[in-house]
Each structure stands twice: as C-alpha cells, then as structure tokens.
Amino acid sequence: MKKILPFILIALTLISCTSTQNNEAKTDTDEHPAFEALEWEGTYTGTEPCKDCDLVRTSVTLKGDKTYELRKDYVGGKSPMNLAGDFDWSEAGTLRLYVENKDKLDDFIFRIAEGLLIPLDKNGNIIEGYSMLKKLDNKD
C-alpha cells in the first residue's frame, strides 16, 4: 500500500493541474471588454452608397442570444435583402455577422462603440463612404 500511495498522489496532482490549465486556456469571446462593458443589444441603422439605386438603408438587430437580423432596403432599386444568423466577437475586438448562405456575400464585420457599429472590410479597415450604424433608442 505504501508503494502505491505516491503514484496515487502524483496522478491526483497531474489531474488537478490539467484541469486548471484547461480552464485557463478556455477564453470565450464573450469576455471581450466591449461585450461586457457596452449595452450592445438592440437595433442599429445607417446608410451606404449604392451603384444601382439611390442609397441603401441598413438595419442590424443584435440579440442577447448572439443572433442577428440584418435588413438592407435599396431606395430606388431592387427588393430588400433580409439575413439572419449568428454573430461573434473576435480577438481583435470586432463583431462578425456570419452569413450562412453566402451567395456572393462575405460575413459582415463591424467595430463596436457606444451606440455605434462601424462597418469594416475583410481586412479590418473602415469602409469609406458608409455611415456608422447608430443604435436606436429602445426606450420608446
């Protein structure tokens, strides 16, 4: 029994260390400072330029279950586009709206600030000519 006891203690020590390391290694993007610090849930609206119409009115609704709804109304142009799906926070502090049925569309990427979504290209640069999406006041 005395010969087995050291092996049991070593095994228990290794198990507890592995468990602690696994917990420390798991960092969920929910822990990003903007996710916790900002009141990000709600609907954001703005406009963007359009080649085939007058302009595009964009609306993005972010929900607490990490899903979104996006609508683009093409003023003086084609039918509206409606998308829905999941979103996530990146390590770089950006918000990515995943487009499930790509059909020539990339995921939408935004930098988030208090009451604003700032459209970014796939390289993380601000898209020139697009307005920031402003959060609607949900107190109505």
MOPE-V509264 format. One record per backbone hydrogen bond with DSSP energy under -0.5 kcal/mol. NH is the residue of the N-H (numbers start at 0). CO is the residue of the C=O. E is the energy in kcal/mol with one decimal. If there is no record, write none. Layout:
nh=NH co=CO e=E
nh=NH co=CO e=E
//
This chain:
nh=4 co=0 e=-1.9
nh=5 co=1 e=-0.7
nh=7 co=3 e=-1.9
nh=8 co=4 e=-2.3
nh=9 co=5 e=-2.4
nh=10 co=6 e=-2.4
nh=11 co=7 e=-2.5
nh=12 co=8 e=-2.2
nh=13 co=9 e=-2.5
nh=14 co=10 e=-2.3
nh=15 co=11 e=-2.3
nh=16 co=12 e=-2.2
nh=17 co=13 e=-2.5
nh=18 co=14 e=-2.2
nh=19 co=15 e=-2.0
nh=20 co=16 e=-2.6
nh=21 co=17 e=-2.4
nh=22 co=18 e=-1.8
nh=23 co=19 e=-2.1
nh=24 co=20 e=-2.2
nh=25 co=21 e=-1.3
nh=26 co=24 e=-0.9
nh=27 co=25 e=-0.6
nh=30 co=27 e=-2.2
nh=31 co=28 e=-2.0
nh=34 co=31 e=-0.6
nh=35 co=31 e=-1.6
nh=36 co=32 e=-3.1
nh=37 co=33 e=-2.0
nh=39 co=37 e=-1.4
nh=41 co=61 e=-2.1
nh=43 co=59 e=-3.2
nh=44 co=133 e=-2.5
nh=45 co=57 e=-2.0
nh=47 co=55 e=-1.8
nh=53 co=74 e=-2.6
nh=54 co=74 e=-0.9
nh=55 co=47 e=-2.5
nh=56 co=72 e=-2.8
nh=57 co=45 e=-3.1
nh=57 co=55 e=-0.6
nh=58 co=70 e=-2.6
nh=59 co=43 e=-2.8
nh=60 co=68 e=-3.0
nh=61 co=41 e=-3.0
nh=61 co=59 e=-0.5
nh=62 co=66 e=-2.8
nh=65 co=62 e=-1.7
nh=67 co=84 e=-2.6
nh=68 co=60 e=-1.7
nh=69 co=82 e=-2.9
nh=70 co=58 e=-2.7
nh=71 co=80 e=-2.5
nh=72 co=56 e=-2.9
nh=73 co=71 e=-0.6
nh=73 co=77 e=-0.5
nh=74 co=54 e=-2.2
nh=74 co=72 e=-1.0
nh=76 co=73 e=-1.7
nh=80 co=71 e=-2.4
nh=82 co=69 e=-2.8
nh=84 co=67 e=-1.7
nh=86 co=65 e=-2.0
nh=87 co=95 e=-1.7
nh=89 co=93 e=-3.0
nh=92 co=89 e=-1.6
nh=94 co=109 e=-3.5
nh=95 co=87 e=-2.8
nh=96 co=94 e=-0.5
nh=96 co=107 e=-3.4
nh=97 co=85 e=-2.6
nh=97 co=95 e=-0.7
nh=99 co=97 e=-0.7
nh=101 co=99 e=-1.2
nh=104 co=101 e=-2.0
nh=107 co=96 e=-1.9
nh=108 co=119 e=-0.6
nh=109 co=94 e=-2.7
nh=110 co=117 e=-2.3
nh=111 co=92 e=-0.7
nh=112 co=115 e=-2.2
nh=115 co=112 e=-2.2
nh=116 co=132 e=-2.2
nh=117 co=110 e=-3.1
nh=118 co=116 e=-0.6
nh=119 co=108 e=-2.8
nh=120 co=124 e=-2.9
nh=123 co=120 e=-2.2
nh=126 co=118 e=-1.9
nh=127 co=125 e=-0.7
nh=129 co=126 e=-1.2
nh=130 co=46 e=-2.4
nh=132 co=116 e=-3.1
nh=133 co=44 e=-3.0
nh=133 co=131 e=-0.6
nh=134 co=114 e=-2.6
nh=135 co=42 e=-3.4
nh=137 co=135 e=-0.6
nh=139 co=136 e=-0.7
//
